Amino acid sequence: MVLTLDAVLQSAGIRPEEAMVIRHAYVREHEDSGLIGIHADSTDDEILFYTSRQSAKPRVFPVVPPRVWVVFVRDGGDRARLWSVVENHGESWNDGRQRAFELTVSPELADLRNRLVIGWRSPRAWWINGTTAAGYPVKEIADSQPIPFPGFDRLVLDYAQLQAVMRETRYATWRTALSAVKGIYLITDTQDGRHYIGKADGEENIRQRWNVYATNGHGGNRDLQGLDPSSFRYSLLRVFDPSTPEHEINGAESHYKIALDTRHWGLNAN
């Protein structure tokens, strides 16, 4: 059974009949609009701007394009590599020759950006409706590019990022780093600013402890249960070598609870 774009779109909640699919080519100048084209080193902002400017000729571009545009870039021959999904908020101006649309990058399929490659069966068409594109075959889903670990003192994650770090291959080096240390961490509820101080000691490292939070949102902590973990922000206050005695880590935890007064004003029950 051949995997098609339809399955990918449906998995992201994108209905093909409510979308259009675009394949940009690297050109010096767009022949229909006269706009400067894009190239292999174009930035995301440049590609978004290029996508937002279209010909005013109805035979070139739909008079009323749909809300969702799935944008690919030509990847040689009959291949197209996903750049991004964008949301169309409507036309902002039209001078009779060119039209401009207000577009924003959507989070849909963000994990497949630059990884998803489909076969493009309409070589003369640079845009097609979603129902037609739905039948196009998926040629490749490349491995994610690794993301460099920022360092323990620069690590700040929201809940969605924490889940990604614990699950996705591009964060493998992050998990390795977090497995190598014990320490004191801070959880902030960004809805009201309250803090929770926690620790990973004994047989547990930071990765093991945070993986529990990524799984259930509260890590078994009574005062975090019932709260919305999507508003949590995670960071490290201090890290320790795995050989550090537990009493030293306990002392550091107590210090931070006193310093931030998390027993009285925060989310620590003890």
HUQUI-V566456 format. One record per helix or strand of 2 or more residues. SS is the DSSP state (hx for helix, st for strand). FROM is the first residue (numbers start at 1). LEN is the number of residues. Records with the same first field share a line. If there is no record, write none. Layout:
BEGIN
SS->FROM-LEN ; FROM-LEN
END
This chain:
BEGIN
hx->5-7 ; 16-3 ; 44-9 ; 110-3 ; 130-4 ; 152-3 ; 159-9 ; 169-11 ; 206-11 ; 222-3 ; 229-3 ; 246-14
st->19-6 ; 53-3 ; 68-7 ; 79-16 ; 98-8 ; 116-4 ; 127-3 ; 137-5 ; 156-3 ; 181-9 ; 195-6 ; 232-10
END
